[in-house]
C-alpha cells in the first residue's frame, strides 16, 4: 500500500475542525429541530382540517413529507471551515537572541 505524503504545515485555529462530539451534537440538534417542525406540520394539518381551512392542510402535509429528507441532509452535512487568505512566509534574517555571555 502506497503512503501518501502529508503536509507538515501548521494548522491555523480558524480552519481547525470542531471536535467529533461537538459536531455530532450540532447535527443532532439540527435533526431534532427539523423533526419537531415536521411534527408541528402534522398537528397543524389536523387542526386546519378540523377548522375547515381547506387550502392549508395539504401544504402542511406536503411539508411533513418533505422535511425528513431535508432533516437527513442537514444532519449529514459536515461543518467545514475554510480560509480566504494565505499566510505570508516570513523568513527571519535577524538573530533574536544575542550570543551567550559568561555566567556569574
PDB file as gemmi writes it, atoms N, CA and C in Angstrom:
CRYST1    1.000    1.000    1.000  90.00  90.00  90.00 P 1                      
ATOM      1  N   UNK A   1       0.852  -1.169   0.000  1.00  0.00           N  
ATOM      2  CA  UNK A   1       0.000   0.000   0.000  1.00  0.00           C  
ATOM      3  C   UNK A   1       0.899   1.233   0.000  1.00  0.00           C  
ATOM      4  N   UNK A   2       0.651   2.133  -0.915  1.00  0.00           N  
ATOM      5  CA  UNK A   2       1.466   3.335  -1.039  1.00  0.00           C  
ATOM      6  C   UNK A   2       1.043   4.362   0.000  1.00  0.00           C  
ATOM      7  N   UNK A   3       2.036   4.983   0.582  1.00  0.00           N  
ATOM      8  CA  UNK A   3       1.762   6.030   1.562  1.00  0.00           C  
ATOM      9  C   UNK A   3       1.625   7.354   0.824  1.00  0.00           C  
ATOM     10  N   UNK A   4       0.695   8.139   1.271  1.00  0.00           N  
ATOM     11  CA  UNK A   4       0.518   9.453   0.664  1.00  0.00           C  
ATOM     12  C   UNK A   4       1.307  10.470   1.468  1.00  0.00           C  
ATOM     13  N   UNK A   5       1.940  11.397   0.791  1.00  0.00           N  
ATOM     14  CA  UNK A   5       2.672  12.428   1.530  1.00  0.00           C  
ATOM     15  C   UNK A   5       1.698  13.314   2.275  1.00  0.00           C  
ATOM     16  N   UNK A   6       2.110  13.744   3.439  1.00  0.00           N  
ATOM     17  CA  UNK A   6       1.250  14.617   4.228  1.00  0.00           C  
ATOM     18  C   UNK A   6       1.910  15.979   4.372  1.00  0.00           C  
ATOM     19  N   UNK A   7       1.092  16.945   4.598  1.00  0.00           N  
ATOM     20  CA  UNK A   7       1.553  18.321   4.736  1.00  0.00           C  
ATOM     21  C   UNK A   7       1.957  18.565   6.187  1.00  0.00           C  
ATOM     22  N   UNK A   8       3.182  18.991   6.386  1.00  0.00           N  
ATOM     23  CA  UNK A   8       3.665  19.278   7.735  1.00  0.00           C  
ATOM     24  C   UNK A   8       3.437  20.732   8.114  1.00  0.00           C  
ATOM     25  N   UNK A   9       2.656  21.464   7.321  1.00  0.00           N  
ATOM     26  CA  UNK A   9       2.405  22.866   7.602  1.00  0.00           C  
ATOM     27  C   UNK A   9       1.546  23.032   8.842  1.00  0.00           C  
ATOM     28  N   UNK A  10       1.607  24.186   9.412  1.00  0.00           N  
ATOM     29  CA  UNK A  10       0.833  24.475  10.617  1.00  0.00           C  
ATOM     30  C   UNK A  10      -0.649  24.606  10.271  1.00  0.00           C  
ATOM     31  N   UNK A  11      -1.488  24.204  11.189  1.00  0.00           N  
ATOM     32  CA  UNK A  11      -2.931  24.344  11.032  1.00  0.00           C  
ATOM     33  C   UNK A  11      -3.361  25.561  11.832  1.00  0.00           C  
ATOM     34  N   UNK A  12      -4.011  26.489  11.163  1.00  0.00           N  
ATOM     35  CA  UNK A  12      -4.496  27.674  11.859  1.00  0.00           C  
ATOM     36  C   UNK A  12      -5.754  27.323  12.633  1.00  0.00           C  
ATOM     37  N   UNK A  13      -5.944  27.961  13.752  1.00  0.00           N  
ATOM     38  CA  UNK A  13      -7.082  27.662  14.604  1.00  0.00           C  
ATOM     39  C   UNK A  13      -8.397  27.993  13.905  1.00  0.00           C  
ATOM     40  N   UNK A  14      -8.389  28.941  12.993  1.00  0.00           N  
ATOM     41  CA  UNK A  14      -9.625  29.301  12.292  1.00  0.00           C  
ATOM     42  C   UNK A  14     -10.074  28.235  11.319  1.00  0.00           C  
ATOM     43  N   UNK A  15      -9.157  27.345  10.900  1.00  0.00           N  
ATOM     44  CA  UNK A  15      -9.534  26.286   9.965  1.00  0.00           C  
ATOM     45  C   UNK A  15      -9.568  24.921  10.633  1.00  0.00           C  
ATOM     46  N   UNK A  16      -9.266  24.850  11.906  1.00  0.00           N  
ATOM     47  CA  UNK A  16      -9.279  23.567  12.602  1.00  0.00           C  
ATOM     48  C   UNK A  16     -10.720  23.073  12.737  1.00  0.00           C  
ATOM     49  N   UNK A  17     -10.889  21.785  12.566  1.00  0.00           N  
ATOM     50  CA  UNK A  17     -12.224  21.192  12.674  1.00  0.00           C  
ATOM     51  C   UNK A  17     -12.667  21.161  14.134  1.00  0.00           C  
ATOM     52  N   UNK A  18     -13.979  21.190  14.323  1.00  0.00           N  
ATOM     53  CA  UNK A  18     -14.500  21.069  15.684  1.00  0.00           C  
ATOM     54  C   UNK A  18     -14.345  19.629  16.144  1.00  0.00           C  
ATOM     55  N   UNK A  19     -14.465  19.412  17.420  1.00  0.00           N  
ATOM     56  CA  UNK A  19     -14.321  18.051  17.936  1.00  0.00           C  
ATOM     57  C   UNK A  19     -15.468  17.185  17.425  1.00  0.00           C  
ATOM     58  N   UNK A  20     -15.240  15.910  17.405  1.00  0.00           N  
ATOM     59  CA  UNK A  20     -16.244  14.973  16.888  1.00  0.00           C  
ATOM     60  C   UNK A  20     -17.523  15.039  17.719  1.00  0.00           C  
ATOM     61  N   UNK A  21     -17.397  15.108  19.034  1.00  0.00           N  
ATOM     62  CA  UNK A  21     -18.591  15.146  19.884  1.00  0.00           C  
ATOM     63  C   UNK A  21     -19.378  16.439  19.668  1.00  0.00           C  
ATOM     64  N   UNK A  22     -18.696  17.561  19.484  1.00  0.00           N  
ATOM     65  CA  UNK A  22     -19.393  18.826  19.222  1.00  0.00           C  
ATOM     66  C   UNK A  22     -20.084  18.797  17.866  1.00  0.00           C  
ATOM     67  N   UNK A  23     -19.440  18.189  16.874  1.00  0.00           N  
ATOM     68  CA  UNK A  23     -20.030  18.075  15.543  1.00  0.00           C  
ATOM     69  C   UNK A  23     -21.287  17.201  15.585  1.00  0.00           C  
ATOM     70  N   UNK A  24     -21.214  16.086  16.278  1.00  0.00           N  
ATOM     71  CA  UNK A  24     -22.376  15.196  16.393  1.00  0.00           C  
ATOM     72  C   UNK A  24     -23.505  15.886  17.144  1.00  0.00           C  
ATOM     73  N   UNK A  25     -23.182  16.606  18.210  1.00  0.00           N  
ATOM     74  CA  UNK A  25     -24.216  17.321  18.975  1.00  0.00           C  
ATOM     75  C   UNK A  25     -24.912  18.372  18.107  1.00  0.00           C  
ATOM     76  N   UNK A  26     -24.157  19.080  17.280  1.00  0.00           N  
ATOM     77  CA  UNK A  26     -24.746  20.077  16.386  1.00  0.00           C  
ATOM     78  C   UNK A  26     -25.665  19.416  15.366  1.00  0.00           C  
ATOM     79  N   UNK A  27     -25.222  18.304  14.807  1.00  0.00           N  
ATOM     80  CA  UNK A  27     -26.058  17.577  13.837  1.00  0.00           C  
ATOM     81  C   UNK A  27     -27.331  17.046  14.483  1.00  0.00           C  
ATOM     82  N   UNK A  28     -27.223  16.559  15.711  1.00  0.00           N  
ATOM     83  CA  UNK A  28     -28.406  16.049  16.407  1.00  0.00           C  
ATOM     84  C   UNK A  28     -29.403  17.162  16.695  1.00  0.00           C  
ATOM     85  N   UNK A  29     -28.902  18.335  17.062  1.00  0.00           N  
ATOM     86  CA  UNK A  29     -29.803  19.473  17.315  1.00  0.00           C  
ATOM     87  C   UNK A  29     -30.539  19.875  16.046  1.00  0.00           C  
ATOM     88  N   UNK A  30     -29.810  19.933  14.915  1.00  0.00           N  
ATOM     89  CA  UNK A  30     -30.443  20.270  13.638  1.00  0.00           C  
ATOM     90  C   UNK A  30     -31.527  19.269  13.287  1.00  0.00           C  
ATOM     91  N   UNK A  31     -31.236  17.984  13.478  1.00  0.00           N  
ATOM     92  CA  UNK A  31     -32.207  16.936  13.162  1.00  0.00           C  
ATOM     93  C   UNK A  31     -33.419  17.035  14.090  1.00  0.00           C  
ATOM     94  N   UNK A  32     -33.183  17.286  15.363  1.00  0.00           N  
ATOM     95  CA  UNK A  32     -34.282  17.404  16.323  1.00  0.00           C  
ATOM     96  C   UNK A  32     -35.198  18.571  15.966  1.00  0.00           C  
ATOM     97  N   UNK A  33     -34.627  19.714  15.601  1.00  0.00           N  
ATOM     98  CA  UNK A  33     -35.455  20.856  15.206  1.00  0.00           C  
ATOM     99  C   UNK A  33     -36.269  20.534  13.953  1.00  0.00           C  
ATOM    100  N   UNK A  34     -35.668  19.879  12.978  1.00  0.00           N  
ATOM    101  CA  UNK A  34     -36.387  19.537  11.751  1.00  0.00           C  
ATOM    102  C   UNK A  34     -37.526  18.574  12.028  1.00  0.00           C  
ATOM    103  N   UNK A  35     -37.282  17.585  12.871  1.00  0.00           N  
ATOM    104  CA  UNK A  35     -38.339  16.625  13.180  1.00  0.00           C  
ATOM    105  C   UNK A  35     -39.425  17.249  14.059  1.00  0.00           C  
ATOM    106  N   UNK A  36     -39.058  18.207  14.882  1.00  0.00           N  
ATOM    107  CA  UNK A  36     -40.068  18.932  15.662  1.00  0.00           C  
ATOM    108  C   UNK A  36     -40.960  19.759  14.737  1.00  0.00           C  
ATOM    109  N   UNK A  37     -40.361  20.381  13.756  1.00  0.00           N  
ATOM    110  CA  UNK A  37     -41.145  21.131  12.774  1.00  0.00           C  
ATOM    111  C   UNK A  37     -42.058  20.206  11.986  1.00  0.00           C  
ATOM    112  N   UNK A  38     -41.575  19.005  11.682  1.00  0.00           N  
ATOM    113  CA  UNK A  38     -42.407  18.023  10.970  1.00  0.00           C  
ATOM    114  C   UNK A  38     -43.611  17.632  11.823  1.00  0.00           C  
ATOM    115  N   UNK A  39     -43.378  17.400  13.095  1.00  0.00           N  
ATOM    116  CA  UNK A  39     -44.495  17.057  13.989  1.00  0.00           C  
ATOM    117  C   UNK A  39     -45.493  18.204  14.073  1.00  0.00           C  
ATOM    118  N   UNK A  40     -44.987  19.431  14.119  1.00  0.00           N  
ATOM    119  CA  UNK A  40     -45.872  20.595  14.143  1.00  0.00           C  
ATOM    120  C   UNK A  40     -46.685  20.699  12.854  1.00  0.00           C  
ATOM    121  N   UNK A  41     -46.086  20.309  11.738  1.00  0.00           N  
ATOM    122  CA  UNK A  41     -46.826  20.308  10.467  1.00  0.00           C  
ATOM    123  C   UNK A  41     -47.984  19.310  10.516  1.00  0.00           C  
ATOM    124  N   UNK A  42     -47.743  18.122  11.066  1.00  0.00           N  
ATOM    125  CA  UNK A  42     -48.822  17.130  11.182  1.00  0.00           C  
ATOM    126  C   UNK A  42     -49.942  17.636  12.085  1.00  0.00           C  
ATOM    127  N   UNK A  43     -49.572  18.183  13.226  1.00  0.00           N  
ATOM    128  CA  UNK A  43     -50.586  18.697  14.160  1.00  0.00           C  
ATOM    129  C   UNK A  43     -51.338  19.858  13.515  1.00  0.00           C  
ATOM    130  N   UNK A  44     -50.606  20.766  12.866  1.00  0.00           N  
ATOM    131  CA  UNK A  44     -51.238  21.903  12.192  1.00  0.00           C  
ATOM    132  C   UNK A  44     -52.159  21.473  11.072  1.00  0.00           C  
ATOM    133  N   UNK A  45     -51.774  20.419  10.344  1.00  0.00           N  
ATOM    134  CA  UNK A  45     -52.637  19.915   9.272  1.00  0.00           C  
ATOM    135  C   UNK A  45     -53.932  19.365   9.849  1.00  0.00           C  
ATOM    136  N   UNK A  46     -53.840  18.658  10.953  1.00  0.00           N  
ATOM    137  CA  UNK A  46     -55.050  18.134  11.592  1.00  0.00           C  
ATOM    138  C   UNK A  46     -55.952  19.252  12.084  1.00  0.00           C  
ATOM    139  N   UNK A  47     -55.359  20.265  12.704  1.00  0.00           N  
ATOM    140  CA  UNK A  47     -56.141  21.400  13.189  1.00  0.00           C  
ATOM    141  C   UNK A  47     -56.759  22.197  12.036  1.00  0.00           C  
ATOM    142  N   UNK A  48     -55.993  22.356  10.942  1.00  0.00           N  
ATOM    143  CA  UNK A  48     -56.514  23.085   9.782  1.00  0.00           C  
ATOM    144  C   UNK A  48     -57.673  22.320   9.144  1.00  0.00           C  
ATOM    145  N   UNK A  49     -57.571  20.997   9.111  1.00  0.00           N  
ATOM    146  CA  UNK A  49     -58.665  20.202   8.548  1.00  0.00           C  
ATOM    147  C   UNK A  49     -59.902  20.305   9.428  1.00  0.00           C  
ATOM    148  N   UNK A  50     -59.710  20.278  10.743  1.00  0.00           N  
ATOM    149  CA  UNK A  50     -60.850  20.404  11.652  1.00  0.00           C  
ATOM    150  C   UNK A  50     -61.476  21.795  11.592  1.00  0.00           C  
ATOM    151  N   UNK A  51     -60.637  22.804  11.360  1.00  0.00           N  
ATOM    152  CA  UNK A  51     -61.139  24.180  11.310  1.00  0.00           C  
ATOM    153  C   UNK A  51     -61.765  24.506   9.959  1.00  0.00           C  
ATOM    154  N   UNK A  52     -61.628  23.614   9.000  1.00  0.00           N  
ATOM    155  CA  UNK A  52     -62.228  23.832   7.686  1.00  0.00           C  
ATOM    156  C   UNK A  52     -61.410  24.713   6.766  1.00  0.00           C  
ATOM    157  N   UNK A  53     -60.107  24.852   7.045  1.00  0.00           N  
ATOM    158  CA  UNK A  53     -59.221  25.633   6.167  1.00  0.00           C  
ATOM    159  C   UNK A  53     -58.680  24.655   5.119  1.00  0.00           C  
ATOM    160  N   UNK A  54     -59.396  24.566   4.016  1.00  0.00           N  
ATOM    161  CA  UNK A  54     -59.123  23.542   3.009  1.00  0.00           C  
ATOM    162  C   UNK A  54     -57.814  23.689   2.265  1.00  0.00           C  
ATOM    163  N   UNK A  55     -57.278  24.877   2.165  1.00  0.00           N  
ATOM    164  CA  UNK A  55     -56.056  25.070   1.401  1.00  0.00           C  
ATOM    165  C   UNK A  55     -54.794  24.888   2.239  1.00  0.00           C  
ATOM    166  N   UNK A  56     -54.907  24.956   3.560  1.00  0.00           N  
ATOM    167  CA  UNK A  56     -53.724  24.926   4.424  1.00  0.00           C  
ATOM    168  C   UNK A  56     -53.244  23.513   4.727  1.00  0.00           C  
ATOM    169  N   UNK A  57     -54.157  22.590   4.982  1.00  0.00           N  
ATOM    170  CA  UNK A  57     -53.711  21.271   5.421  1.00  0.00           C  
ATOM    171  C   UNK A  57     -52.918  20.508   4.363  1.00  0.00           C  
ATOM    172  N   UNK A  58     -53.226  20.621   3.049  1.00  0.00           N  
ATOM    173  CA  UNK A  58     -52.362  19.915   2.078  1.00  0.00           C  
ATOM    174  C   UNK A  58     -50.930  20.466   2.053  1.00  0.00           C  
ATOM    175  N   UNK A  59     -50.793  21.761   2.271  1.00  0.00           N  
ATOM    176  CA  UNK A  59     -49.459  22.355   2.292  1.00  0.00           C  
ATOM    177  C   UNK A  59     -48.676  21.830   3.493  1.00  0.00           C  
ATOM    178  N   UNK A  60     -49.328  21.752   4.642  1.00  0.00           N  
ATOM    179  CA  UNK A  60     -48.660  21.253   5.841  1.00  0.00           C  
ATOM    180  C   UNK A  60     -48.312  19.767   5.715  1.00  0.00           C  
ATOM    181  N   UNK A  61     -49.182  18.987   5.102  1.00  0.00           N  
ATOM    182  CA  UNK A  61     -48.880  17.563   4.878  1.00  0.00           C  
ATOM    183  C   UNK A  61     -47.685  17.421   3.930  1.00  0.00           C  
ATOM    184  N   UNK A  62     -47.649  18.235   2.872  1.00  0.00           N  
ATOM    185  CA  UNK A  62     -46.508  18.196   1.943  1.00  0.00           C  
ATOM    186  C   UNK A  62     -45.216  18.562   2.674  1.00  0.00           C  
ATOM    187  N   UNK A  63     -45.285  19.565   3.550  1.00  0.00           N  
ATOM    188  CA  UNK A  63     -44.106  19.933   4.340  1.00  0.00           C  
ATOM    189  C   UNK A  63     -43.663  18.798   5.245  1.00  0.00           C  
ATOM    190  N   UNK A  64     -44.633  18.100   5.844  1.00  0.00           N  
ATOM    191  CA  UNK A  64     -44.301  16.985   6.727  1.00  0.00           C  
ATOM    192  C   UNK A  64     -43.699  15.814   5.954  1.00  0.00           C  
ATOM    193  N   UNK A  65     -44.050  15.674   4.686  1.00  0.00           N  
ATOM    194  CA  UNK A  65     -43.491  14.592   3.865  1.00  0.00           C  
ATOM    195  C   UNK A  65     -42.078  14.942   3.404  1.00  0.00           C  
ATOM    196  N   UNK A  66     -41.836  16.191   3.100  1.00  0.00           N  
ATOM    197  CA  UNK A  66     -40.534  16.615   2.569  1.00  0.00           C  
ATOM    198  C   UNK A  66     -39.496  16.814   3.680  1.00  0.00           C  
ATOM    199  N   UNK A  67     -39.926  17.194   4.860  1.00  0.00           N  
ATOM    200  CA  UNK A  67     -38.984  17.523   5.942  1.00  0.00           C  
ATOM    201  C   UNK A  67     -38.044  16.389   6.360  1.00  0.00           C  
ATOM    202  N   UNK A  68     -38.441  15.118   6.361  1.00  0.00           N  
ATOM    203  CA  UNK A  68     -37.456  14.089   6.736  1.00  0.00           C  
ATOM    204  C   UNK A  68     -36.240  14.059   5.815  1.00  0.00           C  
ATOM    205  N   UNK A  69     -36.465  14.239   4.518  1.00  0.00           N  
ATOM    206  CA  UNK A  69     -35.346  14.262   3.587  1.00  0.00           C  
ATOM    207  C   UNK A  69     -34.420  15.442   3.902  1.00  0.00           C  
ATOM    208  N   UNK A  70     -35.003  16.614   4.102  1.00  0.00           N  
ATOM    209  CA  UNK A  70     -34.213  17.803   4.416  1.00  0.00           C  
ATOM    210  C   UNK A  70     -33.477  17.615   5.743  1.00  0.00           C  
ATOM    211  N   UNK A  71     -34.146  17.008   6.721  1.00  0.00           N  
ATOM    212  CA  UNK A  71     -33.523  16.799   8.034  1.00  0.00           C  
ATOM    213  C   UNK A  71     -32.314  15.881   7.941  1.00  0.00           C  
ATOM    214  N   UNK A  72     -32.419  14.829   7.145  1.00  0.00           N  
ATOM    215  CA  UNK A  72     -31.295  13.896   6.999  1.00  0.00           C  
ATOM    216  C   UNK A  72     -30.140  14.563   6.275  1.00  0.00           C  
ATOM    217  N   UNK A  73     -30.437  15.324   5.237  1.00  0.00           N  
ATOM    218  CA  UNK A  73     -29.373  16.022   4.511  1.00  0.00           C  
ATOM    219  C   UNK A  73     -28.671  17.019   5.426  1.00  0.00           C  
ATOM    220  N   UNK A  74     -29.448  17.780   6.207  1.00  0.00           N  
ATOM    221  CA  UNK A  74     -28.835  18.745   7.124  1.00  0.00           C  
ATOM    222  C   UNK A  74     -28.059  18.053   8.240  1.00  0.00           C  
ATOM    223  N   UNK A  75     -28.549  16.918   8.716  1.00  0.00           N  
ATOM    224  CA  UNK A  75     -27.853  16.205   9.790  1.00  0.00           C  
ATOM    225  C   UNK A  75     -26.542  15.612   9.302  1.00  0.00           C  
ATOM    226  N   UNK A  76     -26.486  15.242   8.031  1.00  0.00           N  
ATOM    227  CA  UNK A  76     -25.267  14.645   7.497  1.00  0.00           C  
ATOM    228  C   UNK A  76     -24.299  15.664   6.926  1.00  0.00           C  
ATOM    229  N   UNK A  77     -24.705  16.912   6.852  1.00  0.00           N  
ATOM    230  CA  UNK A  77     -23.829  17.950   6.321  1.00  0.00           C  
ATOM    231  C   UNK A  77     -22.748  18.264   7.346  1.00  0.00           C  
ATOM    232  N   UNK A  78     -21.526  18.050   6.947  1.00  0.00           N  
ATOM    233  CA  UNK A  78     -20.404  18.324   7.847  1.00  0.00           C  
ATOM    234  C   UNK A  78     -20.093  19.811   7.844  1.00  0.00           C  
ATOM    235  N   UNK A  79     -19.703  20.299   8.978  1.00  0.00           N  
ATOM    236  CA  UNK A  79     -19.304  21.691   9.095  1.00  0.00           C  
ATOM    237  C   UNK A  79     -17.837  21.799   8.707  1.00  0.00           C  
ATOM    238  N   UNK A  80     -17.561  22.633   7.713  1.00  0.00           N  
ATOM    239  CA  UNK A  80     -16.175  22.822   7.284  1.00  0.00           C  
ATOM    240  C   UNK A  80     -15.817  24.294   7.416  1.00  0.00           C  
ATOM    241  N   UNK A  81     -14.576  24.520   7.690  1.00  0.00           N  
ATOM    242  CA  UNK A  81     -14.067  25.885   7.781  1.00  0.00           C  
ATOM    243  C   UNK A  81     -12.986  26.053   6.737  1.00  0.00           C  
ATOM    244  N   UNK A  82     -13.041  27.159   6.038  1.00  0.00           N  
ATOM    245  CA  UNK A  82     -12.011  27.439   5.046  1.00  0.00           C  
ATOM    246  C   UNK A  82     -11.497  28.850   5.261  1.00  0.00           C  
ATOM    247  N   UNK A  83     -10.277  29.062   4.817  1.00  0.00           N  
ATOM    248  CA  UNK A  83      -9.676  30.386   4.881  1.00  0.00           C  
ATOM    249  C   UNK A  83      -9.764  31.033   3.512  1.00  0.00           C  
ATOM    250  N   UNK A  84      -9.910  32.320   3.508  1.00  0.00           N  
ATOM    251  CA  UNK A  84      -9.963  33.046   2.249  1.00  0.00           C  
ATOM    252  C   UNK A  84      -8.652  33.771   1.965  1.00  0.00           C  
ATOM    253  N   UNK A  85      -7.671  33.589   2.823  1.00  0.00           N  
ATOM    254  CA  UNK A  85      -6.394  34.246   2.607  1.00  0.00           C  
ATOM    255  C   UNK A  85      -5.269  33.286   2.955  1.00  0.00           C  
ATOM    256  N   UNK A  86      -4.115  33.564   2.398  1.00  0.00           N  
ATOM    257  CA  UNK A  86      -2.930  32.749   2.635  1.00  0.00           C  
ATOM    258  C   UNK A  86      -1.995  33.491   3.586  1.00  0.00           C  
ATOM    259  N   UNK A  87      -1.350  32.760   4.452  1.00  0.00           N  
ATOM    260  CA  UNK A  87      -0.343  33.360   5.322  1.00  0.00           C  
ATOM    261  C   UNK A  87       0.923  33.603   4.524  1.00  0.00           C  
ATOM    262  N   UNK A  88       1.556  34.704   4.790  1.00  0.00           N  
ATOM    263  CA  UNK A  88       2.806  35.004   4.115  1.00  0.00           C  
ATOM    264  C   UNK A  88       3.943  34.338   4.868  1.00  0.00           C  
ATOM    265  N   UNK A  89       4.871  33.790   4.132  1.00  0.00           N  
ATOM    266  CA  UNK A  89       6.042  33.184   4.737  1.00  0.00           C  
ATOM    267  C   UNK A  89       7.035  34.284   5.073  1.00  0.00           C  
ATOM    268  N   UNK A  90       7.392  34.391   6.330  1.00  0.00           N  
ATOM    269  CA  UNK A  90       8.363  35.388   6.768  1.00  0.00           C  
ATOM    270  C   UNK A  90       9.623  34.645   7.189  1.00  0.00           C  
ATOM    271  N   UNK A  91      10.720  35.007   6.559  1.00  0.00           N  
ATOM    272  CA  UNK A  91      11.993  34.383   6.898  1.00  0.00           C  
ATOM    273  C   UNK A  91      12.780  35.378   7.738  1.00  0.00           C  
ATOM    274  N   UNK A  92      13.059  34.977   8.963  1.00  0.00           N  
ATOM    275  CA  UNK A  92      13.786  35.857   9.878  1.00  0.00           C  
ATOM    276  C   UNK A  92      15.275  35.807   9.554  1.00  0.00           C  
ATOM    277  N   UNK A  93      15.829  36.971   9.266  1.00  0.00           N  
ATOM    278  CA  UNK A  93      17.262  37.036   8.976  1.00  0.00           C  
ATOM    279  C   UNK A  93      18.031  37.624  10.154  1.00  0.00           C  
ATOM    280  N   UNK A  94      17.330  38.307  11.047  1.00  0.00           N  
ATOM    281  CA  UNK A  94      17.983  38.877  12.218  1.00  0.00           C  
ATOM    282  C   UNK A  94      17.980  37.855  13.340  1.00  0.00           C  
ATOM    283  N   UNK A  95      19.034  37.894  14.119  1.00  0.00           N  
ATOM    284  CA  UNK A  95      19.097  36.994  15.277  1.00  0.00           C  
ATOM    285  C   UNK A  95      18.214  37.559  16.373  1.00  0.00           C  
ATOM    286  N   UNK A  96      17.496  36.714  17.012  1.00  0.00           N  
ATOM    287  CA  UNK A  96      16.582  37.152  18.060  1.00  0.00           C  
ATOM    288  C   UNK A  96      17.279  37.266  19.410  1.00  0.00           C  
ATOM    289  N   UNK A  97      18.251  36.415  19.668  1.00  0.00           N  
ATOM    290  CA  UNK A  97      18.968  36.434  20.930  1.00  0.00           C  
ATOM    291  C   UNK A  97      20.438  36.749  20.655  1.00  0.00           C  
ATOM    292  N   UNK A  98      21.028  37.442  21.583  1.00  0.00           N  
ATOM    293  CA  UNK A  98      22.437  37.728  21.445  1.00  0.00           C  
ATOM    294  C   UNK A  98      23.268  36.502  21.807  1.00  0.00           C  
ATOM    295  N   UNK A  99      24.561  36.603  21.614  1.00  0.00           N  
ATOM    296  CA  UNK A  99      25.416  35.464  21.964  1.00  0.00           C  
ATOM    297  C   UNK A  99      25.417  35.240  23.479  1.00  0.00           C  
ATOM    298  N   UNK A 100      25.629  34.019  23.859  1.00  0.00           N  
ATOM    299  CA  UNK A 100      25.642  33.683  25.286  1.00  0.00           C  
ATOM    300  C   UNK A 100      26.884  34.317  25.928  1.00  0.00           C  
ATOM    301  N   UNK A 101      26.657  34.948  27.067  1.00  0.00           N  
ATOM    302  CA  UNK A 101      27.753  35.590  27.776  1.00  0.00           C  
ATOM    303  C   UNK A 101      28.240  34.688  28.915  1.00  0.00           C  
ATOM    304  N   UNK A 102      29.310  35.136  29.556  1.00  0.00           N  
ATOM    305  CA  UNK A 102      29.818  34.317  30.674  1.00  0.00           C  
ATOM    306  C   UNK A 102      28.831  34.347  31.831  1.00  0.00           C  
ATOM    307  N   UNK A 103      28.784  33.254  32.548  1.00  0.00           N  
ATOM    308  CA  UNK A 103      27.889  33.139  33.711  1.00  0.00           C  
ATOM    309  C   UNK A 103      28.577  33.735  34.917  1.00  0.00           C  
ATOM    310  N   UNK A 104      27.765  34.329  35.766  1.00  0.00           N  
ATOM    311  CA  UNK A 104      28.321  34.903  37.008  1.00  0.00           C  
ATOM    312  C   UNK A 104      28.465  33.855  38.070  1.00  0.00           C  
TER     313      UNK A 104                                                      
END                                                                             
